[in-house]
Amino acid sequence: MIDAFLELASATTLFNVLWATLGGIVIGALPGLTATMGLALMTSLTYAMVGQQAILVLICLYIGSIYGGSRSAILLNIPGTPANAATALDGHPMARNGMGHRALGLATLASLTGGLIGGVALALIAPLLAELALGFGSTEYFLLGIVGIIVAGRMTAADDPLKGWIAGFLGLAIATVGQETMHAYPRFSYGSLDLAAGIALIPAMVGAFGISELLMSLGSGKARMVDAPMQATPLLSNFRDMIRRKVTVIRSCIIGIAIGVIPGVGEDVAAWISYGAARRASKTPDEFTKGSDDGLIAAETANSAALPSAIIPALTLAVPGSAPAAVLLAAMFIHNVRPGPMIMIENPDFVAAVCWMVIFGTIAMAVMGLALSRPLLLVLKVPREFLTPVIFCLCLLGPYALTQRVFDIYVVLAFGLLGLAMRLMRYPMAPLILGIILGGMVDQNLRRMLQLIDRDPTQVFTRPIALVLVAVCLAAIFAGVRRRPRNSQVKRQQARKQ
């Protein structure tokens, strides 16, 4: 860890940390721009950078974006990113009551606490998970990919998990387009050389998250900032409030770390679960959604703690814990970093460097969030109609700059329309992208597994880790199916009454 710190301790690192974190805060604060979109666009812009500095820029942008979304959530009641949706429930009522400055201060300190504790968890858990993953074979990796799709679909579409699973397996199907890796046989290419090369992750992700988000925002009205005068709150007072709610902070950190490790779930789910846990444990649950300190702290602490832990499976298993972490995983491959179980053997200094990157970015986020509180409010006044065409052009130019293929522009537009249709029909986007990312791993390991077990599926049950993964998969499926009969009975009763 010391060697990694000394290697990063340079003026170049400090400069990149500051501008990337500030850029992330701006991206997160602007409604319609998400952390995933920002990372996808920045990945193409960091193509010519040194690998470690490029990853540093992306991690700091990631941290700044998740934090920046709390500003628009508090002042506009429009979450800048999905991870800040729970923040708006109590943050915006506080702003309406003239406590916007206090809400921003609490959100900053909660994000700082969650990010630092999550960074420590990254340093402690990543080596253990990598050591466990060394015992994985083709069977375990195939099942891990399936578990990631099932769990992500279950968590991101709690009301109707079937939609989450459909999105995930659609992503797996899209990943099979192109030449397969074992025999270079073209699949679903229909004679097209562009399709034979496969669907690249970055264009698909920019289209699904970026273009679709822009199209959705076209129909929304103008956001209006609260006009209530904000009373200045001393920073020391916010510190005291955090200390008084140390139980909420600790519980939210644990929830955020635990949820972040789950493949494909992400910071938004962690924030909602932490918010719900804080409300159930509160002695005054009626104050929630009316300006509760506990609700605001729980949401912001959990989403910041989930961020570093979402990087853990990306580093050690090559399976991202969230949609932004998926872009980060793709960027690692672009910059010649090979995530997976062997990373602790082949490149242990990089894992230590990532831990320091998270800590640097978190500290920079808190310093700039507190020091530039008033100037950053001007960002929220930028008209959306000015930003939309600029972002649309960047969404098209970024993926094209990586490969210089016009086909990638068509992929961006196609996935933008697909993402818009999925959003309108309330299908979650994260399982779709996770399926595209895991498609290659699932495909290769399925065929290797069938060769190793001589097409005898009963041999799967002789491997302890495989049995655990099968049990997790079945538990996630039956947990999602259990409620459907009750819902259908309620709908029948309502139909009869009508």
N, C-alpha and C positions, 0 to 999 in steps of 0.2 A: 504493500500500500504506500509506503514512503517513497519508493522508487517511482511509482506511477504519479504521485503528487509532484515530485521534483521534475519529472518529465513534462508535466502540464504547466508548471509554474513559469510562465513566460508572458511577455507583453502581448504577444499574438493571441494567447489564450484569453487574457483579460479583455482584450478588444472584442474578440469573437463572442465571449460570454455576454458582454454588455449589449452589443447591438442585436444579437440573436434573441436574447431575453426580452429586450424592449420591443423588437419586432413581433415577438410572440404575444406580448401583452396587447399590442395594438390590434393584431389579428383576432385575438380572443374577444377583445372588447367590442369589435364591430359586429353587429348582428348580421348573420348570413355567412360569416367566415368562421370555419371550425378549425380545430387543431389538426384534424386529418387533412383538410384541404391545404392548410398552411404547410404542413410537412410534405405533402405530395408535390406542391409547387416548389418548395425550397430544395427538395432532393435533386431536381433537375438543375438548379442553380449552383449546387455544391459539387457538381460532377468533376470540375477541374481542381478542386481543393485537395489538400493532403487528407488521407483517409481519416486519421484520428481527429483532426480539426473539423472535418465535415460532419462526423458523428457528434462532436461537441456542439456545433451550431444547431443541429437538428434536435438534440436533447434539450438545449436551452430554449429553443423555439417551442418545443412541446410543453415545457414547464410554464413558460410565459403565457401560452395560449390558454391552458387550463385555468390559470389564475386570472387572466384578463377577462374571461367570460363572466366572472363574478361582478365586474363593474357594470356591465350592461344589465345583468340580472338584478342588481340592487337599484340602479338609477332609472332603468327603462322598463323593468319587469319583462325583459326579453333576454333569456339566457344566451350569452355569446357562444357557448358550446353546450352540447347535451349534458355534460358533466355538471353544469351550473344550474340545471333546472330546479333542483331542490333548494338551491341557495335563494332563488327568487321568492320562495314562499314566505320567508321571514325577513329577508333583506330588503325587499321593496316596501313592505309596511313600515319598517324602521325609517327608510328614507322619506316616506310620506309624512311621518311624524317629526321630521326635522332632525333625525339621528342618522342621516346618510353618512356623515363623516365617521361616526362611531362604527357603523356597519362595515364600511370599507376597511377601517383599522382592524376590526375583529376578523374579517375575511383574510386580510393579509397575514396576521399572526397565526391564524389557524392553518393557512396554506404553508407557512414557514415551518410550523411544527410538524404537520403531516409529511411534508417533503423531506425534512431532515430525518425523521424516524423511518420513513420509507427507504431513504438512502442507506441507512444503517442495516435495515432488513435485507436490502439488495446485497450488501457485502457479506451478510451472514448466511442467507438462504441459497444464493446462487451456487457456491461451491458444493453445498450438500445436495442440491437438486441435480447438479452435473454429475456428482459421484453416483447418485441413484440411477441416472440415465445411462451410465456405462453398462448397466445390466440389461438394457433394452436391446431386443433383437427386432427382426422384421415384423414379428407378430405384435410386439408391444407398440412399435411405431405406427403400424396400421390402426390398431385399436385406439391409440392416443389421438390420431387424427379424427376418428369417428366420435370419440368422446368429446373432443373439442367442438365439433359441429353440433352434437346433441345438447351439450351443456350451454353453449352460446345461444342456440335457438331457444332453449328453455328460459334462460335468464333475460334475454333481450325482448322476448315476446311472451311475457308472463300471462297475459290474458288469453292468448291463443298460441301455444307453443308450436302447433302444427305449422303455422306460417313461418316461424323461425327455422324449423327443420326443412321446410320446402326451400327457403332462401339459401340455407347452407348447402343442401345437396344440389341445388341449381349451380352454386359456385363450384362444387366438385365436377359437375358435368362440363361447365365452361373450361375448367382446367384441363380437360382431356382433349381439347381442340389443339391440333398440331401434331408434330412428329413425336411418337412415344420414344422414351429414352433407351430402351433395351435393344430394339431392332430398327429404330428410325422409320417406323411405318407411319405414314400420314393418316390421321384420323379426323373425320369431319372437316376436311379441307376442301372437298368438292373440286379439286383441280386448281385451287388458288394457292399460289406460292406464299401470299401474305398470311392466309389462314394456316398453311403448313408450318409457318414459323411460330404459331401459337398466339394466344392473347396475352400481351404483356400486362404485368400487375399495375404499374404506375398509370398508364392510360385508363385502365379499367377503374382504378380507384379514384382518379381525378374526375372521371365522368360520373361515377356513382355518387360520390360525396360532393364534388364541387359543382358541376353543371346542374345536377338535380336540385341542389340547395339554392342555387341562383334562380332556377325556374320557379321553385316554390316561393321564394321571397318576392317575386314579381307581383304576386297577388296579395301580399300583405300591405297594410297601410303604413304610413310614416310613424316611426317610433318617436315618442315624446318624453323628454327627460322630466323628472319631478321638479316642480318649481318651488317647493318648500325650502326655506332658508336652512342651510346645514350648519348646525352648531359644532364648533371645533371641539374635539375631545382629546385630552392629553394621551399620549402613547402609554404612559405609565398606568393610566386608568384601564386601558385595554389589556395590559399585561395582568393587572389584578383580576379582571374578569376571566381571563383565560385560566389563571391559577385556581380561582374559585370553582371553575368547571373542569377540573383536571380529570374527573372520572369520565365525563363525556369525551374529552380529548383522547384519553387512553383507549376507551372503547371504540371510538371512531377510527383510530389508527389501526387497531387490531382488525376491525372489519375491512378497512380499506386494503390492508396488506393481504388478507385472506382472499378477498374478492378479486384483487388485481392479478393474482397468480393464476386464476382460472382462465383458460384460453378463450379469447374472443369476447369476454364480458365487458370489462372496461370500467372507467371512472364513474360514468353516469349511474350504473347499477349500484356501485359501492356507495355513492352519495345517497341514493334513495333508501338503501337498506340501513345505512347508518342513521339517516333522518328518522326512519320508522322506529329503530331501536331506541333512539334518544327520546322520542315521544312516548313510547311505552314505558320507559324507565323514569320519566319525569313526574314529579309530584304536582306539577301544574300543566297538564297536557292541553288545557284550554287556551294557553297562551301561544301555542304553535299556530302558524299561519297568520299571527297578529303582530309579529315582531319579537319572537323569542330568541334570546341569545344562544340557548342550547341548540335550537334548530339550525341557525346559521353556522355555528361552530362545528356541529356534527357533519353537515354537508361538505363544508370546505376542507375540513381536516381529512375526511375519508377520501374525497376525490384526489387530493394531493398525495396521500399515502398510497393510494392505488396506482399512481403513475409509476414510481420506481419499481413496484412489485410486478407491474405488467411487463416490464423489461426482463424480469427474471426468466420466464419460460422462453422468451424470444432469444435470449443469450444461450441458455443451457439446453433447450429442446428444439430450437428453431420453430417454435410455435408461439405466436404473439398473444399477449394477454389482453390487448385492446386494438381497436382500429388504428389509432395513431401509432401504436407499437408495431403494427403490421407494416406501415410505411417505413418505420425505422429499421425493421428487419430487412426489407427490400433494399434499403440504402446500405446496410452492412454488406450485403452480397455485391452491390455495385462497387463498393470501395474495398473489395478483396478481403473482407472479414468473413470467416466461416463459422457462424453460430452453430451450436450443437453440443453434445456431450463431451466432445474432444477439445472444446475451447479452453477448459481449465488446464489441459496438458499442452496444447499447441500454442495458446496465446493467453496465459493467465494474467499478464500485465494489462491486457486490454480490458478484462473484467474489472480489475482494480481501477483502471482509468475511467470506466463508465460510472463507477460509484462516486468518484471525485467530480465527474462532470455533473451528476445529479445534484451533489452538494453545492457546487459552484453556482449552478443555475438557480437553485432554490434561494441561496443567499442573495444573488443579484436580483431575483424577482422581488424579494421582500424590500431590499434597499430602494429599488426604483419605484416600487409600488407605494412606498411611504414618502419618498422624497419628491416624486413627480405626480403626486395625487391630483393637484389642480390642473397642471398642463394636460394630463392624460384625459381629463374630462372633455377637452376640446375635440378629442377623437370621436366622441359619441355624437358630435354635431355635424359630422360630414354627411351630406345627403347620400342616401343609398343609390339614387339614380346616377350619381357620378361614379360610384365605385363599381357598379355592376358590369358595365362594358369593359372596364380595365381588367377586372378579375376574370371575365369571360375570355379575353384575349390571352391572359397568362395561363389559363387552364388549357388552352389549345397549344400555345407555344412551348410550355414546359415539357410535356411528354415528347413533342416533336424534336426538341433540342437534344434529347437523350439518344435517339436512334436515327434521326433524319428520315423517318418513314412517314409518308403522307397517310398510310393506312392507320397509324396510331391516332391521327386526328379523327378519322371515322370511328375508331373504337371509343374515343372520348365522347363523341356525340351520341353514339349508340347506347353506351352505358349511362349517359346523362338522361336519355329518354326512359331507359329501363329503370333507373333509380327514381325518376319522377313517378312512373307508374306504380312502383313498389311503395313509395311514400303515400300516394293517394289511396292505395289499398291497405295501408298500415302493415306492410311487411318490413321487418327490420333489415337494415343494410349491413350490419356488422357480420352476421353469419354468411352472407353472400361473398364478401371479400375474404373472410376467413376460409371459406371453401376453395376459392381460387388459390389462396396461398398454400393450403394444405393438400391441394389436388395432386401435385407431383409426388409428395411424400406418401400419400395414401395409395396412389396407383402403383408406384414402384414397390413398396413394401408388401402390398397385397399379392403381387405376382411372385415376389421372392418367398413370401410366407407359404404360398401354395406349392412352390417347388420344394421347399425344405420339409414340409409336413406331408409331402406326397399326396396332396389333395385330401387329407384326412382331417376334417375339422375337429375331431375329438382330441387331437393332440394339443389344441389350443388350451384346453382345460388342465393340462399338466404343468403349465407355467404359472407360478404364483402372481407375478405382476400382471399378467394377462387376465387372470381371474378377477383381480381387483378392478381393472379397467372395465371389464364386462359388467361387473356389479354396479359400478358408477354409472355406466351407460343405461342399464336397465332401471336403476333408481331414478335417473333424470327423466326417462320416458314415462314411467308409471306415475311419477309425481305430477307430470303435466297432463296425463290422461284422466287422472282420478276425478277432476272437477267437472269434466265435460258432461257426464250424465246429469249432474245436478243442474247445471246451466240449461241443458235442454229441457229438463222437467219444468223449470221456472218459465222458460219461453212458451212451452205448451200451455201451462196454466194461464199465462197472460193472454195467449191467443184465444183460449176458450172464453175468458171474461169479455174480450172485445167482441 
